[in-house]
Amino acid sequence: MVSLNSMGQENSLSPCVDFSNEINQIKKYNEQLEKVLMNNLEEDYIIRFIAKPTYNPEYAFQIRKIDSTNFEIEAVFFHENLWNVQSINPSIDVRKRYINKELVLKIDALFKVFTNTISNKYTLFIGEDCSSFIFKRKTIDGVICGETWSPNDTSPLGKLVCICKVLTEYAKGEDVELEKVHESINKLYDSMK
């Protein structure tokens, strides 16, 4: 089943679109983006967030377990929008930072709630100047992948994207009040249960 929206779904993610059978610019773009992430991020992540703005540079972060008590958030920041420059070797920054276990468990639980809501329909999007957001979570059975397109900021998906943007700022080394992130995650998690 396919539906047409001008904005993203508000409460549930759509399945990630697989462009592997396509032979076009979208496939090349997605392959290049995945190649950059694969070459710069470890594959043993717990959760991964990818932001694909229409015009601004892409960015992504993931959280991974180093050992039983230590975790890190690692992020990739593109200098230019990959779609617009179509570069084989895009200019990027990679950052890594310690993140505490309690916060990791909360973020993972929140991603689990949202990836469990993935609808069984693909949503096609129209419009310009929007962003696509991809949420991946590893399980014993493999990777669960859901996405949304520019959700309303006050919707549950909009709040999830906002949390991910703050975590991206944290990964970048910016001063972020993690206690407020904890509170935002708790409120959103409780509202989704």
C-alpha positions, 0 to 999 in steps of 0.5 A: 500500500502506498500513500501520498503526503506533503509532510511526514507521518506524525506518529509512526515511521514508514519502512525505509525505501530500498532503492537497490533495484533502481538505476538512477541518481537516487540510487547513486546518492544513497549508495554514496551516502552509505559508503561514506557512513560505512567508511567512517562509522563502526558497524557494531552500532546499537542505534543510528540516525541519518538526516538527509536535508534537501539543501543543507549538508547531511549528518548522522550519528550512532551509538555503540557499546565499547565494553560493558560500561562504556559507550560512545556516540560517533557522528559524521558531518558533511561540509556540503549537501552530497546530493548537490555536489555529487562528490566521490570523496565528500568533505566530512568531519567525524566526531566521537564522544563518551555517552553514559550508559543510562542515557544510551539505554533510554535512547535505545528504548525510545528507538525501539518504541518508534521502530516497533510502530513502523507501518506496513505502507510506504509513504511517498512524499512531495514538496521541496526544502524538507528533510528525510530522517532515517532511524536504524536499530540493531536487534538479534534478528537484524537491523530495523529501519524506519523513516519519516519526512519533515514531521511537525515539531510538536508531533511524536516523530518531530520530538524524536527528531529534535532529540536526535538533533540535540544528540548530534550537537552533543556528538559535535562537542557542543555544550548540551544539557544532558539532563534535559535530554533525559527529561525529553526522552522520558516524556516522549517514551511515556507518551508513546507507551 
